[in-house]
Amino acid sequence: MVFEPTEEMVEQARELPPGLCDRCLGRRFAKVQAATNEERGRAVRAAIEAAGERSEPADLCPLCDGIFDELEGMVRAALRKIGDREFKTFLVGSRQDPATVELERRLGFPEHLKNEVNREIGKRLEALTGKPVDWDNPDITILVDARFASVEVQVAPLYLYGRYRKYDRTIPQTRWPCRCRGKGCRFCNGTGKMYATSVEELVAGPIMRAAGGTGHALHGMGREDIDARMLGSGRPFVVEIEAPLRRGLDPGGLERTINAEAAGRMEVLGLRPSGLKEVRELKASRAVKTYVVQVAFDPPVPGEKLKLLEKMFTGAQVEQRTPERVSHRRADLERTRKVLEFRVEGPDRFRITGEAGLYIKELVHGDGGRTRPNVQEALGVRCSVVSLDVVEMGGRSDGQGV
Protein backbone atom coordinates (compact mmCIF):
# COMPACT_ATOMS: atom_id res chain seq x y z
CA MET A 1 0.00 0.00 0.00
CA VAL A 2 1.42 3.38 -1.09
CA PHE A 3 1.18 6.23 1.39
CA GLU A 4 -0.91 9.08 -0.05
CA PRO A 5 -0.72 12.35 1.89
CA THR A 6 -3.84 14.48 2.13
CA GLU A 7 -3.97 18.18 1.36
CA GLU A 8 -4.17 18.84 5.11
CA MET A 9 -0.94 16.89 5.66
CA VAL A 10 0.82 18.82 2.93
CA GLU A 11 -0.31 22.09 4.50
CA GLN A 12 0.94 20.95 7.91
CA ALA A 13 4.29 19.96 6.36
CA ARG A 14 4.73 23.50 4.96
CA GLU A 15 4.71 24.80 8.57
CA LEU A 16 7.61 22.57 9.66
CA PRO A 17 11.25 23.80 9.82
CA PRO A 18 12.90 23.58 6.38
CA GLY A 19 15.47 20.92 5.57
CA LEU A 20 14.01 17.99 7.53
CA CYS A 21 15.16 14.55 6.39
CA ASP A 22 12.58 12.07 5.07
CA ARG A 23 12.38 10.20 8.38
CA CYS A 24 11.76 13.31 10.47
CA LEU A 25 9.29 14.70 7.96
CA GLY A 26 7.48 11.36 7.99
CA ARG A 27 7.40 11.21 11.80
CA ARG A 28 5.09 14.24 11.78
CA PHE A 29 2.52 11.88 10.22
CA ALA A 30 3.47 8.69 12.03
CA LYS A 31 0.86 5.98 12.55
CA VAL A 32 -1.12 7.16 9.52
CA GLN A 33 -1.61 4.33 7.02
CA ALA A 34 0.70 1.31 6.79
CA ALA A 35 4.07 2.78 5.86
CA THR A 36 7.46 3.60 7.31
CA ASN A 37 8.24 7.13 8.40
CA GLU A 38 10.77 7.37 5.60
CA GLU A 39 8.08 6.41 3.04
CA ARG A 40 5.68 8.96 4.51
CA GLY A 41 8.35 11.67 4.36
CA ARG A 42 9.19 10.98 0.73
CA ALA A 43 5.52 11.03 -0.25
CA VAL A 44 4.84 14.32 1.54
CA ARG A 45 7.96 15.87 -0.01
CA ALA A 46 6.89 14.71 -3.47
CA ALA A 47 3.43 16.24 -2.97
CA ILE A 48 4.95 19.60 -1.98
CA GLU A 49 7.24 19.58 -5.03
CA ALA A 50 4.34 18.54 -7.27
CA ALA A 51 2.66 21.78 -6.21
CA GLY A 52 5.63 23.69 -7.61
CA GLU A 53 7.42 24.34 -4.32
CA ARG A 54 10.94 23.38 -3.32
CA SER A 55 11.35 20.86 -0.49
CA GLU A 56 14.89 19.63 -0.16
CA PRO A 57 16.47 17.92 2.86
CA ALA A 58 19.43 19.77 4.33
CA ASP A 59 22.89 18.20 4.46
CA LEU A 60 22.27 17.83 8.20
CA CYS A 61 18.70 17.45 9.38
CA PRO A 62 17.93 20.25 11.90
CA LEU A 63 15.85 17.86 14.02
CA CYS A 64 17.77 14.56 14.20
CA ASP A 65 21.28 15.88 13.37
CA GLY A 66 21.79 12.96 10.98
CA ILE A 67 21.42 10.30 13.70
CA PHE A 68 19.90 7.83 11.22
CA ASP A 69 23.10 7.89 9.19
CA GLU A 70 24.88 6.62 12.33
CA LEU A 71 22.61 3.63 12.99
CA GLU A 72 24.87 0.97 11.51
CA GLY A 73 27.86 2.26 13.45
CA MET A 74 25.88 2.27 16.69
CA VAL A 75 24.70 -1.29 16.08
CA ARG A 76 28.31 -2.40 15.54
CA ALA A 77 29.34 -0.57 18.73
CA ALA A 78 26.57 -2.31 20.68
CA LEU A 79 27.66 -5.72 19.40
CA ARG A 80 31.28 -5.02 20.35
CA LYS A 81 30.26 -4.06 23.88
CA ILE A 82 28.03 -7.10 24.23
CA GLY A 83 30.93 -9.28 23.08
CA ASP A 84 30.49 -12.96 23.96
CA ARG A 85 28.11 -12.22 26.83
CA GLU A 86 25.20 -14.65 26.98
CA PHE A 87 21.72 -13.17 26.72
CA LYS A 88 18.28 -14.31 25.60
CA THR A 89 16.50 -10.96 25.25
CA PHE A 90 17.35 -7.29 24.90
CA LEU A 91 15.83 -3.83 24.82
CA VAL A 92 16.95 -0.59 23.20
CA GLY A 93 16.51 2.73 24.97
CA SER A 94 17.77 6.18 24.12
CA ARG A 95 18.29 9.67 25.43
CA GLN A 96 17.20 12.67 23.42
CA ASP A 97 18.05 16.35 23.66
CA PRO A 98 15.30 17.95 25.80
CA ALA A 99 15.15 20.89 23.36
CA THR A 100 14.36 18.46 20.53
CA VAL A 101 11.66 16.78 22.61
CA GLU A 102 10.06 20.15 23.33
CA LEU A 103 10.25 21.21 19.67
CA GLU A 104 8.60 17.98 18.52
CA ARG A 105 5.86 18.48 21.10
CA ARG A 106 5.14 22.01 19.89
CA LEU A 107 5.11 20.87 16.26
CA GLY A 108 2.62 18.10 17.04
CA PHE A 109 4.86 15.08 16.31
CA PRO A 110 3.00 11.88 17.32
CA GLU A 111 6.27 9.94 17.51
CA HIS A 112 9.48 11.16 19.14
CA LEU A 113 12.90 10.75 17.59
CA LYS A 114 14.00 8.27 20.27
CA ASN A 115 11.14 5.91 19.42
CA GLU A 116 12.27 5.52 15.84
CA VAL A 117 15.92 5.26 16.84
CA ASN A 118 15.03 2.49 19.33
CA ARG A 119 12.92 0.66 16.78
CA GLU A 120 15.45 0.82 13.95
CA ILE A 121 18.39 -0.29 16.09
CA GLY A 122 16.20 -3.00 17.64
CA LYS A 123 15.26 -4.40 14.21
CA ARG A 124 18.88 -4.57 13.15
CA LEU A 125 19.97 -6.26 16.39
CA GLU A 126 17.14 -8.80 16.19
CA ALA A 127 18.22 -9.71 12.66
CA LEU A 128 21.91 -10.00 13.57
CA THR A 129 21.60 -11.82 16.91
CA GLY A 130 18.39 -13.81 16.46
CA LYS A 131 17.34 -12.60 19.94
CA PRO A 132 13.97 -10.93 20.58
CA VAL A 133 13.14 -7.63 22.26
CA ASP A 134 11.70 -7.92 25.77
CA TRP A 135 9.92 -4.81 27.05
CA ASP A 136 9.62 -6.03 30.64
CA ASN A 137 12.68 -8.02 31.74
CA PRO A 138 15.47 -7.85 29.14
CA ASP A 139 18.80 -9.51 29.89
CA ILE A 140 20.64 -6.53 28.42
CA THR A 141 19.64 -2.96 27.61
CA ILE A 142 21.38 -0.98 24.88
CA LEU A 143 21.28 2.73 25.71
CA VAL A 144 21.81 5.16 22.83
CA ASP A 145 22.54 8.84 23.38
CA ALA A 146 21.06 10.50 20.31
CA ARG A 147 22.91 13.73 21.11
CA PHE A 148 26.35 12.18 20.66
CA ALA A 149 25.58 8.94 18.77
CA SER A 150 27.15 7.02 21.66
CA VAL A 151 26.18 3.57 22.96
CA GLU A 152 26.41 1.84 26.32
CA VAL A 153 25.23 -1.60 27.39
CA GLN A 154 23.60 -2.33 30.75
CA VAL A 155 23.45 -5.95 31.92
CA ALA A 156 20.57 -7.14 34.07
CA PRO A 157 21.51 -9.15 37.17
CA LEU A 158 21.13 -12.93 37.31
CA TYR A 159 18.83 -14.17 40.07
CA LEU A 160 18.63 -17.64 41.61
CA TYR A 161 16.13 -18.70 44.27
CA GLY A 162 16.73 -21.35 46.92
CA ARG A 163 16.52 -22.17 50.61
CA TYR A 164 19.45 -22.49 52.96
CA ARG A 165 20.06 -24.34 56.17
CA LYS A 166 22.79 -22.94 58.42
CA TYR A 167 24.53 -25.24 60.91
CA ASP A 168 27.51 -23.05 61.87
CA ARG A 169 26.77 -20.68 64.76
CA THR A 170 29.71 -18.44 63.87
CA ILE A 171 28.76 -17.13 60.42
CA PRO A 172 26.31 -14.32 59.55
CA GLN A 173 23.78 -14.43 56.74
CA THR A 174 25.45 -11.69 54.66
CA ARG A 175 28.88 -10.12 54.38
CA TRP A 176 29.72 -8.01 57.42
CA PRO A 177 32.16 -5.26 56.40
CA CYS A 178 34.41 -3.77 59.05
CA ARG A 179 34.06 -0.11 59.88
CA CYS A 180 37.38 0.43 58.12
CA ARG A 181 35.33 -0.02 54.91
CA GLY A 182 37.44 -2.84 53.63
CA LYS A 183 40.82 -1.13 53.98
CA GLY A 184 41.93 -3.52 56.71
CA CYS A 185 42.65 -2.68 60.33
CA ARG A 186 43.58 -4.31 63.66
CA PHE A 187 39.92 -5.00 64.48
CA CYS A 188 39.39 -7.11 61.36
CA ASN A 189 42.97 -8.44 61.18
CA GLY A 190 43.44 -6.68 57.86
CA THR A 191 40.61 -8.58 56.13
CA GLY A 192 38.14 -5.71 55.85
CA LYS A 193 35.42 -8.02 57.26
CA MET A 194 34.22 -8.74 60.77
CA TYR A 195 33.65 -12.41 59.90
CA ALA A 196 35.74 -14.58 57.63
CA THR A 197 32.77 -15.76 55.59
CA SER A 198 28.97 -15.74 55.46
CA VAL A 199 26.06 -17.65 54.00
CA GLU A 200 26.05 -15.12 51.16
CA GLU A 201 29.68 -15.72 50.27
CA LEU A 202 29.41 -19.50 50.54
CA VAL A 203 26.40 -19.45 48.20
CA ALA A 204 27.59 -16.79 45.78
CA GLY A 205 31.20 -17.95 45.38
CA PRO A 206 30.57 -20.92 43.06
CA ILE A 207 27.82 -19.03 41.21
CA MET A 208 30.15 -16.08 40.61
CA ARG A 209 32.76 -18.39 39.10
CA ALA A 210 30.19 -20.03 36.84
CA ALA A 211 28.47 -16.79 35.78
CA GLY A 212 31.52 -14.53 35.57
CA GLY A 213 29.73 -11.77 37.48
CA THR A 214 31.20 -8.63 38.99
CA GLY A 215 29.46 -8.67 42.38
CA HIS A 216 26.75 -10.35 44.43
CA ALA A 217 24.07 -9.85 47.06
CA LEU A 218 21.85 -12.20 49.03
CA HIS A 219 18.21 -11.29 49.66
CA GLY A 220 16.75 -13.41 52.46
CA MET A 221 13.27 -13.77 53.88
CA GLY A 222 14.41 -12.17 57.14
CA ARG A 223 17.56 -13.32 58.91
CA GLU A 224 18.59 -15.31 61.95
CA ASP A 225 21.11 -14.24 64.59
CA ILE A 226 24.71 -15.21 63.87
CA ASP A 227 24.70 -17.69 66.78
CA ALA A 228 21.40 -19.27 65.72
CA ARG A 229 21.12 -22.25 63.42
CA MET A 230 18.61 -22.28 60.54
CA LEU A 231 17.13 -25.77 60.28
CA GLY A 232 13.90 -27.36 59.03
CA SER A 233 13.10 -26.73 55.37
CA GLY A 234 15.48 -23.78 55.33
CA ARG A 235 15.17 -20.02 54.84
CA PRO A 236 14.09 -18.78 51.38
CA PHE A 237 16.55 -16.49 49.61
CA VAL A 238 17.40 -15.05 46.22
CA VAL A 239 21.05 -14.55 45.31
CA GLU A 240 21.76 -11.73 42.86
CA ILE A 241 24.79 -11.80 40.54
CA GLU A 242 25.76 -8.49 38.94
CA ALA A 243 26.67 -8.18 35.24
CA PRO A 244 26.96 -11.92 34.48
CA LEU A 245 28.84 -13.07 31.39
CA ARG A 246 26.98 -16.38 31.39
CA ARG A 247 23.34 -17.13 32.20
CA GLY A 248 22.85 -20.71 31.05
CA LEU A 249 23.85 -22.21 34.38
CA ASP A 250 23.02 -25.62 35.84
CA PRO A 251 21.22 -25.00 39.18
CA GLY A 252 21.53 -28.63 40.25
CA GLY A 253 25.26 -28.69 39.59
CA LEU A 254 25.74 -25.35 41.37
CA GLU A 255 23.78 -26.65 44.36
CA ARG A 256 26.08 -29.67 44.66
CA THR A 257 29.19 -27.51 44.35
CA ILE A 258 27.99 -25.01 46.97
CA ASN A 259 27.18 -27.76 49.45
CA ALA A 260 30.49 -29.55 48.88
CA GLU A 261 32.53 -26.37 49.37
CA ALA A 262 30.51 -25.29 52.42
CA ALA A 263 31.70 -28.51 54.10
CA GLY A 264 28.84 -28.82 56.56
CA ARG A 265 28.66 -25.18 57.65
CA MET A 266 25.49 -24.67 55.61
CA GLU A 267 23.67 -26.13 52.63
CA VAL A 268 21.31 -24.97 49.92
CA LEU A 269 18.38 -26.79 48.37
CA GLY A 270 15.89 -26.14 45.59
CA LEU A 271 18.12 -23.77 43.59
CA ARG A 272 16.33 -22.48 40.49
CA PRO A 273 16.12 -19.36 38.25
CA SER A 274 14.38 -16.36 39.75
CA GLY A 275 13.84 -12.66 39.13
CA LEU A 276 13.47 -9.21 40.67
CA LYS A 277 9.73 -9.75 41.24
CA GLU A 278 10.50 -12.66 43.55
CA VAL A 279 13.06 -10.56 45.44
CA ARG A 280 10.36 -7.98 46.16
CA GLU A 281 7.89 -10.66 47.23
CA LEU A 282 10.50 -12.21 49.50
CA LYS A 283 11.25 -8.88 51.17
CA ALA A 284 7.55 -8.18 51.68
CA SER A 285 6.78 -11.60 53.21
CA ARG A 286 5.99 -11.82 56.92
CA ALA A 287 6.64 -15.47 57.69
CA VAL A 288 5.64 -17.21 60.90
CA LYS A 289 8.69 -18.87 62.48
CA THR A 290 9.15 -21.68 64.97
CA TYR A 291 12.16 -21.73 67.28
CA VAL A 292 13.69 -24.16 69.71
CA VAL A 293 15.45 -22.36 72.55
CA GLN A 294 17.57 -23.88 75.29
CA VAL A 295 17.52 -21.88 78.53
CA ALA A 296 19.56 -21.86 81.74
CA PHE A 297 17.64 -20.97 84.95
CA ASP A 298 19.23 -19.56 88.10
CA PRO A 299 18.01 -21.08 90.36
CA PRO A 300 16.50 -24.16 88.62
CA VAL A 301 12.73 -24.18 88.05
CA PRO A 302 10.45 -27.16 88.78
CA GLY A 303 8.82 -28.78 85.76
CA GLU A 304 5.26 -28.13 86.92
CA LYS A 305 6.00 -24.39 87.17
CA LEU A 306 7.50 -24.37 83.67
CA LYS A 307 4.33 -25.99 82.25
CA LEU A 308 2.33 -22.95 83.42
CA LEU A 309 4.22 -20.92 80.82
CA GLU A 310 2.36 -22.69 77.99
CA LYS A 311 -1.01 -21.28 79.01
CA MET A 312 0.49 -17.92 79.97
CA PHE A 313 2.30 -17.26 76.69
CA THR A 314 0.34 -19.12 73.98
CA GLY A 315 -1.65 -16.39 72.24
CA ALA A 316 0.00 -13.62 74.27
CA GLN A 317 0.54 -10.16 72.80
CA VAL A 318 4.09 -9.07 73.54
CA GLU A 319 5.28 -5.45 73.61
CA GLN A 320 8.88 -5.23 72.45
CA ARG A 321 11.15 -2.24 72.25
CA THR A 322 14.08 -2.58 69.86
CA PRO A 323 16.53 -4.90 71.69
CA GLU A 324 19.56 -3.32 73.30
CA ARG A 325 21.87 -5.63 71.33
CA VAL A 326 20.75 -4.21 67.96
CA SER A 327 19.79 -0.66 68.97
CA HIS A 328 23.04 0.71 67.48
CA ARG A 329 21.93 -0.25 63.97
CA ARG A 330 18.12 -0.24 64.12
CA ALA A 331 15.56 2.43 64.94
CA ASP A 332 14.43 2.50 68.57
CA LEU A 333 10.79 1.49 68.15
CA GLU A 334 8.12 -0.32 70.12
CA ARG A 335 6.35 -3.22 68.42
CA THR A 336 3.56 -5.59 69.33
CA ARG A 337 4.01 -9.21 68.29
CA LYS A 338 1.98 -12.32 69.04
CA VAL A 339 3.21 -15.63 70.43
CA LEU A 340 1.19 -18.19 68.46
CA GLU A 341 2.30 -21.25 70.45
CA PHE A 342 4.55 -21.83 73.46
CA ARG A 343 5.49 -25.40 74.38
CA VAL A 344 7.75 -26.71 77.12
CA GLU A 345 9.66 -29.65 75.63
CA GLY A 346 12.01 -30.38 78.53
CA PRO A 347 13.49 -29.00 81.75
CA ASP A 348 15.47 -26.39 79.81
CA ARG A 349 13.92 -26.39 76.34
CA PHE A 350 11.06 -24.36 74.81
CA ARG A 351 9.45 -24.57 71.37
CA ILE A 352 8.04 -21.18 70.40
CA THR A 353 6.07 -20.18 67.30
CA GLY A 354 5.62 -16.47 66.75
CA GLU A 355 4.70 -13.80 64.27
CA ALA A 356 7.37 -12.31 62.04
CA GLY A 357 9.56 -9.89 63.98
CA LEU A 358 9.14 -11.51 67.41
CA TYR A 359 12.48 -11.37 69.25
CA ILE A 360 12.78 -14.76 70.98
CA LYS A 361 15.85 -14.14 73.13
CA GLU A 362 14.24 -11.03 74.58
CA LEU A 363 10.97 -12.90 75.14
CA VAL A 364 12.98 -15.20 77.42
CA HIS A 365 15.19 -12.82 79.39
CA GLY A 366 13.17 -9.61 79.08
CA ASP A 367 16.01 -7.36 77.91
CA GLY A 368 15.93 -5.29 81.09
CA GLY A 369 12.20 -4.70 80.80
CA ARG A 370 12.23 -3.71 77.12
CA THR A 371 10.13 -6.83 76.34
CA ARG A 372 6.96 -7.57 78.32
CA PRO A 373 5.62 -10.01 79.25
CA ASN A 374 8.73 -12.19 79.38
CA VAL A 375 9.66 -15.59 80.81
CA GLN A 376 12.16 -14.23 83.35
CA GLU A 377 9.55 -12.02 85.03
CA ALA A 378 6.92 -14.76 84.87
CA LEU A 379 9.18 -17.26 86.65
CA GLY A 380 10.91 -14.80 88.97
CA VAL A 381 14.34 -16.31 88.24
CA ARG A 382 17.26 -15.31 86.04
CA CYS A 383 16.91 -16.78 82.53
CA SER A 384 19.76 -17.00 80.03
CA VAL A 385 19.52 -18.23 76.44
CA VAL A 386 22.04 -21.02 75.88
CA SER A 387 21.21 -21.71 72.22
CA LEU A 388 18.58 -20.80 69.65
CA ASP A 389 17.54 -22.60 66.48
CA VAL A 390 15.03 -21.62 63.81
CA VAL A 391 13.39 -24.97 63.08
CA GLU A 392 10.69 -23.94 60.63
CA MET A 393 9.44 -21.06 58.54
CA GLY A 394 5.76 -21.67 57.89
CA GLY A 395 2.86 -19.51 56.74
CA ARG A 396 2.80 -15.74 56.82
CA SER A 397 1.66 -13.86 59.87
CA ASP A 398 -1.61 -13.09 58.08
CA GLY A 399 -2.23 -16.82 57.67
CA GLN A 400 -1.99 -16.84 53.86
CA GLY A 401 1.14 -19.00 53.60
CA VAL A 402 4.59 -18.21 52.32
N, C-alpha and C positions, 0 to 999 in steps of 0.2 A: 504494500500500500504506500503510495507516494504522498508525502505531506503537502497539503495545499493551504497556504496561509490565507486568512480572510483579509478583507480590506481594513478591518479594525486592527488586526495584528500588524499589518504594514504601517498603519498610522502610529501605533504604539512604538514600533521599531524606530520610526523617524525621531522620536523623542529621546532615544538612548544616546549615550556618549558616542561620538564617531570613532571608527577604527576598531570596534570589537571584533574578535575572531569569531569563526562560525560557531564554535561550541558555546561561547558566552552569549552570543546573539540568540542562539537556539534555547539557552536556558531560560530566557525571558518567557518562553512559551512551552516550558517543560510540561510533561504529562498531558499534552494535547495531541491526540491521535497516536498511532503506533509508529514511532520513529525515534531515532537517536537525536540528541541535542544538535549534533553536527549537521545532520540532515535537515533539521528544522531551520538552523541558521542559514544554510545554503539556499533553502527555498525562500526564506524571507528576503535574503539579499538579492536573489534573482528577481523577486517581485518588485523590489524597490528600483532596481536597474531597468526593469521592463517599463517602468513608468517614466523613464528618461532621467532618473537621478543617479548620481554616483554613490556607490556604497562599497568602499574598499577596506579590507582589514589593514590595520597598521602593522608595521614590522614587529612591534611589541604591543600586544593587546593591553589596553589601559586598565582592564579589570583583572585578568588572570596573570599578567606579566609573563606570558608564554609558558606557564607551568605545564601545559599539556605536551609541549615539545620535550619536556624533561621526564616524562613518564617512564620510558624504557630504562633510562639511567637510574631512576629511583627503584624500579623493580630489581635491577641488577644489584643495587646497593643493599636492598632488603635481603636478597638471597645470599649475598656474601656474609651479612651479619647473622643470618640464621645458621649458615654453615651446615654442619652435619647434625645439628640438634634435632632430636626426634619430636614430632608434633603431629597431631591428627586433625586439628582445626586451627583456623586463624581468623583475625579480624583486622581491617584497616581503619585507622582513624587519622584525622588530620587537624592541624591548627591553621586558622585563617586570620589574616590581618583584620582587626576589629573595624578599621575604616572601610574595608571592602565589604564586610558583613553589613555595616550600616548603609552603605551606598546601595547594595543589592536590595535591602529592605525598602529603601525610599523609592527605588525604581520598580518595585513590585515583582521581583524575581521569585517564582514559586520554588526554585531549587537553588541552594547555595553552592558556591564553587567547591567547597569541601566534599559535598555529597557526590559530585561527579568525579572528583579526584579519587575518593575512596572506592567508588564503583569501578572505575577504569583500572586502577591498580589491582583491585581484588580480582577482576576477571582475568587479568594477565597472570596473577599468581596462582589462581585456580588451575589455569591451563598448564602452567609449567610444573606445578608440584603435584597435581591430582588431589589436593586437599581442599575440603569445602570451607566456606565461611561459616562461623558460628557467632551469632549475635549475642548470645548469653554467657557462655563459658569457653571462650577460645583458649587454646594452649599458648598461643603467642599473639601479640598485638603489634602490628606495624604502624608506627606513628610517623606521619609525614608533616613536615612544616612547610606549608605552601609559600610562606614568605621567603624562604631560603632554599627551597627544593632539597631539604635535608631529610634523612630517614634515621629513625632509631627503632630498635626492636625490644619489646617488653615481654618477658617470659612469665607465664602464670606458674604459681607454685604447684608442686605435686603433693597430693594429700592421700594418706593411708589411714584407715580406721582399724582399731583393734581394741583388745582389753589386755591389761597387764596385771599380773600378780607380783607383789613385792615381798620377798622373804628376808631381805637384809635390813636391819633396823638402823643402819648407819648411812643410808643414802637418801637424798631428797628426791622429789618427783622431777624437778627441773634444775637446770644449771643454777648455781648459787654464786654469782660473781662476788669477789672481795670488794671492799670499799676502795681499794686502790685502783679499781676499774681495769683490772687485768694487767697492770704494769708489773705486779709482783712486789710483795713486801714481807716483813717478818711474820705478820699475822697469817698469811696464806703460804708461807714457805716458798715464796717466789712463783707460785703457780697461777696467781690471779683468781683462784677459786677457793671458796671456803670448804668445799668437799671435793674429793678427788674425782668422783663421777656422780651420775644421777640416772634415774630411769630414762630421762630424755636422751642422754648421751649414749646409754647402752642400746636404746631402741634405734636412734637416728644414725649411729655410726655405720653399721652395715648398709643401711639404706642410702646414706650419703655416698658411700663408695660405689654402690650399684648405679645410682642416678647421676652422679657427677654434679651434685648441687653445690651451692655456694654458702649455704647456711641452713639452720633448722630451728624448729620450735615444736613444743609438745603442748597440745591443748587437751586438758583432762576434764572429766566431769567431776569437778572439785578436786581436792587433794587430801592425802592423809599426812599426819605428822611424820617427821623423819624417823622417829623411833617406833612408829606403828607399822605393822605388817598389813599388806593388802591381800586378802585371801579370797575364798569363795570363787565366784565366776569372774572375778577381776574387775578393775575399774575401766570404763570406756575412755578412749582417748582418740585423738587424731593427730598424727605427726605431719608436720608441714616441712617440705623441702624446697628451698628457694632456688630459682633459676636452674632447674634440672636439665642436663644434656640428654638424658634418656628417661623415657616414660614407660616403655614396655617391660616392666619388671615382673618378676615371679613372686607374688606375695607368700606362697607356701615355702619357697626356697629361702626367702628373706626371714621368715618366721623361724625356720630351723637354724639359720645362721645366728640370728639374734640370741636365741635361747642357748645355743652352744657357747657363744662368746660370753654371755652373762654368767655362765658357770654357777648356776644355782642362786645367784643374788636376786634375780627376778626372771619372769618369763612372759612372753606375749602369746596370745591366741586369737584366732579369727581375723588375721590381717587381711584386708581387702581394700580396693580403691575407694576413695571418698572424695569430698569436695567442700568448698567453703560453706555451703548451706548446712552441712552436717556439723561443721565447727560451731556455727551460730546456735544450732539446736542443742548441741552438747553444753555450751556455755549457759544457755537459758534453762536447762533441766534442773529440777529440784528433787533429787533422788532421795528416797528413804534409805537409811543405812542401818545395818545391824552390827554391833560391836561386841566383842568379848573382852572384858577388862579384869585383870587380876589386881587385887587390892590387899594392902597390908594394913591391919588395924592395930592401934596402940591405945589401950590394951585390947586383947582379943575380944570378939563379940560372939555370944552364943548363937547357935544356928536358928533357934526359934525366933530370936529378935531380928536376925537378918531377913527371915521370911516375911516379916511385917513390911519390909521395904517394897515388896511386889505390889501390894494393895496401895501403898502410899504413893508410889511413883508411876505406876501404869496409868496412862491418861493424864498425867499431871502437866500443867502449864508451867514452864520454867522461865523466869526472868534472868537474862544473862547480859551483863555488861561486857564489852570487849575484854577478853582475858589479859591479865597483866603481861603474860609471856609474849603476846603478839601486839601489844598496844603501841610499840615503837614503829610498827609498819602498817597498822590498820586504824581506821577512824574509831574514836572512842564513842561507841553507840550502845544503846540498850535494845535488846531483842527479846521477843517472846517465842519460845520453841516448845513443841509438845513431845513428851516421852510417850511413844505409842505402846511399848511393852517393856517391862522390867522383870527379869527373871533371875533368881538366885540359883546358880548351878553348882555351888560348892561352898565350902567354908571361907573361900577368899576369891570367888569368881562370880561375876555378874554377866548376864547377856542382856544388852540394852538395844532396843530399836527406837530410833528417833527421827524426827523430821530433819530435812536438810538444814545444816547450819547449827545443829545442837552440839555444843562443846561437851564431850563426854568426860574428859579429865576434870573439868571444872564442876560438872554435875556431881562428881564423887567428892572432891575435896573442898569445894565451895569458893576457891580463889579469894579468900579473905572477905567473903560476903558479897563478892561481885556476882555470884550465881546463887539464886534462891528459888525454890528449896534446893537443898543439896544433901547428900548422904551423910557427910560428916556431922552436920547439925542434927539430922534426924536421929543418928545413933549416939551422939554426944561423946564420940571418941575421935582421935586423930586418924584420918584416912589418907593413905598415900597410894598412888597408882604405880604398880610394879611393871605392868606391861599392858599394851592396848593393841588389839587387832581389829581391822575391819573385815568381817566375815561374809558380808553380803551387801550388795547394792540392789535394792528391789525396785518397787514402783515409785512414782513421784509423790511428793508430799500432798498433791491434790488428788491422789488415788488413781491417776490415769495411766500409770505405768511408764517405764522408761522409754 
